[in-house]
């Protein structure tokens, strides 16, 4: 996360309006960046000063009575139709796209969410091993396909195990690697389709590579730099 992006997130973070992924990235940035951390402390102090400044204004009793009297005057129904119609229109414009978004989450976001859950819930692997001949047989009988488990340790991508997962409502193999201090989740799902070249994207600060090969869909996701993830994807595709 850049300092410019972090600056734009500080106020929403202070108000508790950031989603979990954005908040995690911002917190990590604040740990690493003294300048942004100082700015955040300044915002906290400003908020405390405003809260303790005694700026609260008490309404005069005469104004309170006038407001209460106005609220008691009935408004004819035909005068309410215009505002009500506007409210309904706004709700339709806002809620319908939001509902559609919830009903059709992007594949990228789903992959990142699965990656994050594996890191946060202490459920990174079901079978822990650096031996491909241990991890690959473990999947047999648990999935309707047998995923390949490449040994990439010579290239610096160390196998640490595998687990069962779900991607797009389908059973998936998650094969887990580690490069330096970064975790790479390789999701494998049966697709029945042909081959496709690698497509690169980013969601929530995580890099994603997707391709299809031999009737399988593959997604590799990690916070490692994109160059390393490209190398990883090319090595897996070459197996």
C-alpha positions in Angstrom: 0.0 0.0 0.0 1.4 3.4 -1.0 1.4 6.4 1.4 -1.1 8.2 -0.9 -3.5 5.3 -0.7 -3.0 5.0 3.1 -3.8 8.8 3.6 -7.1 8.3 1.8 -8.0 5.4 4.1 -7.1 7.0 7.5 -10.4 8.8 8.1 -12.6 5.9 7.1 -10.5 3.6 9.3 -10.8 6.0 12.2 -14.6 5.9 11.7 -14.7 2.1 11.4 -15.9 2.2 7.8 -13.1 0.1 6.1 -13.7 -3.5 5.2 -11.5 -6.2 6.8 -9.1 -6.5 3.9 -8.4 -2.8 3.5 -8.1 -2.4 7.3 -5.5 -5.2 7.5 -3.4 -3.6 4.8 -3.6 -0.1 6.3 -2.6 -1.5 9.8 0.4 -3.2 8.2 1.3 0.0 6.4 1.0 2.0 9.7 3.4 -0.4 11.3 6.0 0.1 8.5 5.5 3.8 7.8 6.3 6.3 10.6 5.0 9.3 8.6 1.6 7.8 8.0 1.4 6.5 11.6 2.2 10.0 12.8 -0.6 11.5 10.6 -3.0 8.9 12.0 -2.1 9.9 15.6 -2.7 13.5 14.7 -6.2 12.6 13.4 -6.9 10.7 16.7 -5.8 13.7 18.7 -7.9 16.1 16.6 -10.9 14.0 17.1 -10.4 14.0 20.9 -10.0 17.7 21.0 -13.2 18.3 19.0 -15.1 15.9 21.3 -13.8 17.8 24.4 -14.1 21.3 23.1 -17.6 22.0 24.4 -19.0 23.0 21.0 -22.4 21.4 21.8 -25.2 24.0 21.2 -28.4 23.9 23.2 -31.5 24.8 21.3 -33.5 27.7 22.7 -36.8 26.5 24.3 -38.8 28.7 21.9 -37.3 27.0 18.9 -38.0 23.6 20.4 -41.7 24.5 20.7 -41.9 25.8 17.2 -40.3 22.6 15.8 -42.6 20.4 17.9 -45.7 22.4 16.7 -44.6 22.1 13.1 -44.3 18.3 13.4 -47.9 18.1 14.6 -49.3 19.7 11.4 -50.5 16.9 9.0 -49.1 16.9 5.5 -51.6 16.1 2.7 -50.9 12.8 1.0 -50.5 14.4 -2.4 -47.6 16.5 -1.0 -45.9 13.4 0.3 -46.0 11.5 -3.0 -43.1 13.5 -4.6 -40.6 13.0 -1.8 -41.7 9.4 -1.3 -41.2 8.7 -5.0 -37.8 10.2 -4.9 -36.8 8.1 -1.9 -38.0 4.9 -3.6 -36.1 5.8 -6.8 -32.9 6.3 -4.7 -33.4 3.1 -2.9 -33.8 1.2 -6.1 -30.7 2.7 -7.6 -28.6 2.0 -4.5 -30.0 -1.3 -3.3 -30.5 -3.2 -6.5 -26.8 -2.9 -7.7 -25.7 -3.7 -4.1 -27.9 -6.8 -4.2 -26.6 -7.9 -7.6 -23.0 -7.4 -6.3 -23.7 -9.7 -3.3 -25.4 -12.2 -5.6 -22.5 -12.3 -8.1 -19.2 -11.8 -6.3 -16.2 -11.6 -8.5 -14.0 -14.7 -8.8 -11.0 -12.6 -7.8 -12.6 -11.4 -4.6 -13.7 -15.0 -3.8 -10.2 -16.3 -4.3 -8.7 -13.5 -2.1 -11.3 -14.2 0.6 -10.4 -17.9 0.6 -6.7 -17.0 0.8 -7.3 -14.7 3.8 -9.4 -17.2 5.6 -6.7 -19.7 5.4 -4.2 -17.3 7.0 -6.5 -15.9 9.7 -8.3 -19.0 10.8 -5.2 -21.1 11.5 -6.4 -23.6 8.9 -3.7 -23.2 6.3 -3.3 -26.9 5.6 -5.1 -30.2 6.3 -2.0 -32.2 5.4 1.3 -30.7 6.4 4.3 -32.0 4.3 7.0 -30.7 2.0 6.9 -34.0 0.1 4.8 -34.0 -3.0 4.4 -37.8 -2.8 2.7 -37.3 0.6 0.4 -34.3 -0.4 -0.7 -35.6 -3.8 -2.0 -39.0 -2.5 -3.8 -37.3 0.4 -6.2 -35.7 -2.1 -7.2 -39.0 -3.7 -10.8 -40.0 -2.8 -11.5 -36.6 -1.4 -12.0 -34.8 -4.7 -13.5 -35.9 -8.0 -10.1 -35.3 -9.6 -6.4 -35.8 -8.8 -4.5 -32.5 -8.7 -0.8 -32.3 -9.6 1.5 -31.2 -6.8 4.7 -29.8 -8.4 8.0 -29.8 -6.4 9.4 -26.3 -6.9 11.7 -26.2 -3.9 14.8 -25.9 -6.2 13.3 -22.6 -7.5 12.7 -21.3 -3.9 9.0 -22.2 -3.7 8.7 -24.6 -0.8 5.7 -26.9 -0.6 4.2 -26.9 2.9 1.0 -28.9 2.4 -2.5 -28.9 1.1 -6.2 -28.6 2.1 -9.7 -28.9 0.8 -11.5 -25.7 -0.2 -14.4 -24.5 -2.2 -14.2 -22.1 -5.2 -17.3 -20.9 -7.1 -19.3 -23.5 -5.3 -17.1 -26.4 -6.5 -14.7 -28.6 -4.5 -11.2 -27.4 -4.8 -7.7 -28.4 -3.9 -5.6 -25.8 -2.3 -1.9 -26.5 -2.6 0.2 -24.3 -0.3 3.7 -23.0 -1.0 6.0 -20.6 0.9 8.5 -18.2 -0.7 10.6 -16.3 1.9 7.8 -15.1 4.4 5.0 -15.1 1.8 2.3 -17.8 1.4 1.0 -18.8 -2.0 -2.3 -20.6 -2.3 -2.7 -22.6 -5.5 -6.4 -23.4 -6.1 -7.2 -26.2 -8.5 -10.8 -26.8 -9.7 -12.1 -29.2 -12.4 -13.4 -27.2 -15.3 -13.8 -29.5 -18.3 -12.7 -26.7 -20.6 -9.6 -26.4 -22.7 -6.4 -24.4 -22.1 -6.1 -20.7 -21.6 -3.1 -18.4 -21.1 -2.3 -16.8 -17.8 -4.4 -13.7 -16.8 -3.0 -11.4 -14.1 -5.2 -9.3 -11.8 -5.1 -7.7 -8.3 -7.8 -7.5 -5.6 -7.4 -6.1 -2.1 -3.6 -5.7 -2.5 -3.1 -9.4 -3.5 -1.8 -10.6 -6.9 -3.8 -13.3 -8.7 -2.8 -15.4 -11.7 -5.5 -17.5 -13.4 -5.2 -20.1 -16.2 -6.8 -23.3 -17.5 -4.9 -26.4 -18.5 -5.9 -30.0 -19.1 -9.5 -29.6 -17.9 -8.5 -27.8 -14.7 -8.8 -24.2 -13.6 -5.9 -22.7 -11.6 -5.7 -19.7 -9.4 -2.4 -18.6 -7.7 -2.8 -15.9 -5.1 -0.3 -14.2 -2.8 0.9 -10.9 -1.4 4.4 -11.7 -2.8 5.6 -9.4 -5.5 4.1 -9.9 -9.0 7.4 -10.9 -10.5 7.8 -13.9 -8.2 4.2 -14.9 -8.6 4.6 -14.8 -12.4 7.6 -17.1 -12.1 5.6 -19.5 -9.8 2.7 -19.6 -12.3 5.0 -20.3 -15.2 6.7 -23.1 -13.3 3.4 -24.7 -12.4 2.1 -24.4 -15.9 5.2 -26.0 -17.3 4.7 -29.2 -15.2 
